[in-house]
């Protein structure tokens, strides 16, 4: 069993309230959950309206499959027009 853990530091330049930030995050989180059945949640900076950290966890027996899924999740998050990815990191355990 291999576990992939992704961490994304995000910036929301067009967001002006926590409510707006949560709407943007909910859209991305729901999309990743629906497409990959991944565990994903905001894990840090919950009370800052222009900053956030999202954690993602995937489990499989194939590291190549996890890497491909991770790349697609990277693309989904980066393609959102109201999000700028400051940093991203994937660890395989």
C-alpha positions as CSV (number, residue, x, y, z in Angstrom):
1,X,0.0,0.0,0.0
2,X,1.3,3.4,-1.0
3,X,-0.1,6.7,0.4
4,X,0.3,10.0,-1.5
5,X,0.0,13.1,0.6
6,X,-0.2,16.5,-1.2
7,X,0.0,19.9,0.4
8,X,-1.0,23.1,-1.5
9,X,-0.3,26.6,-0.3
10,X,-2.9,28.8,-2.0
11,X,-3.4,32.6,-2.5
12,X,-6.8,34.1,-3.4
13,X,-6.1,37.5,-4.9
14,X,-9.7,38.3,-6.0
15,X,-11.4,37.2,-2.8
16,X,-12.5,39.8,-0.3
17,X,-14.2,37.7,2.5
18,X,-14.0,34.4,4.2
19,X,-17.3,33.5,2.6
20,X,-16.0,34.0,-0.9
21,X,-12.8,32.0,0.0
22,X,-14.9,29.1,1.3
23,X,-17.0,29.2,-1.9
24,X,-14.0,29.0,-4.1
25,X,-12.4,26.2,-2.0
26,X,-15.7,24.3,-1.9
27,X,-15.8,24.3,-5.7
28,X,-12.3,22.9,-6.0
29,X,-12.6,20.4,-3.1
30,X,-15.9,19.0,-4.5
31,X,-14.4,18.6,-7.9
32,X,-11.4,16.7,-6.7
33,X,-13.5,14.5,-4.4
34,X,-15.9,13.7,-7.2
35,X,-13.3,12.9,-9.8
36,X,-10.7,11.0,-7.7
37,X,-12.5,10.0,-4.5
38,X,-9.6,11.6,-2.7
39,X,-9.6,12.9,0.9
40,X,-9.1,16.7,0.6
41,X,-9.6,19.5,3.1
42,X,-8.5,22.9,4.1
43,X,-5.8,22.2,6.8
44,X,-4.4,25.6,7.7
45,X,-5.0,29.4,7.5
46,X,-8.8,28.8,8.0
47,X,-9.4,32.3,9.2
48,X,-7.4,34.2,6.6
49,X,-9.4,35.2,3.6
50,X,-6.7,35.5,1.0
51,X,-4.6,32.5,2.0
52,X,-5.2,28.8,2.5
53,X,-3.6,25.4,2.8
54,X,-5.2,22.3,1.3
55,X,-4.2,18.8,2.1
56,X,-4.9,15.8,-0.2
57,X,-4.5,12.1,0.5
58,X,-4.6,9.2,-2.0
59,X,-4.1,5.5,-1.4
60,X,-3.2,2.9,-4.0
61,X,-0.9,-0.1,-4.6
62,X,0.7,1.6,-7.7
63,X,3.0,4.6,-7.3
64,X,2.7,5.5,-11.0
65,X,-1.1,5.7,-10.7
66,X,-0.7,7.9,-7.7
67,X,1.7,10.2,-9.5
68,X,-0.7,10.5,-12.5
69,X,-3.6,11.3,-10.2
70,X,-1.5,13.8,-8.3
71,X,-0.6,15.6,-11.5
72,X,-4.3,15.8,-12.5
73,X,-5.2,17.2,-9.1
74,X,-2.4,19.8,-9.5
75,X,-4.0,20.8,-12.8
76,X,-7.5,21.1,-11.4
77,X,-6.3,23.3,-8.6
78,X,-4.0,25.4,-10.8
79,X,-6.7,25.9,-13.5
80,X,-9.1,27.6,-11.2
81,X,-9.2,31.3,-12.1
82,X,-9.5,32.6,-8.6
83,X,-6.6,30.6,-7.1
84,X,-2.9,31.1,-7.3
85,X,-0.8,28.1,-6.2
86,X,2.1,29.4,-4.1
87,X,3.6,26.0,-3.5
88,X,2.8,22.4,-3.8
89,X,4.4,19.2,-2.5
90,X,3.7,15.5,-2.8
91,X,5.1,12.9,-0.4
92,X,4.8,9.1,-1.0
93,X,4.7,7.0,2.1
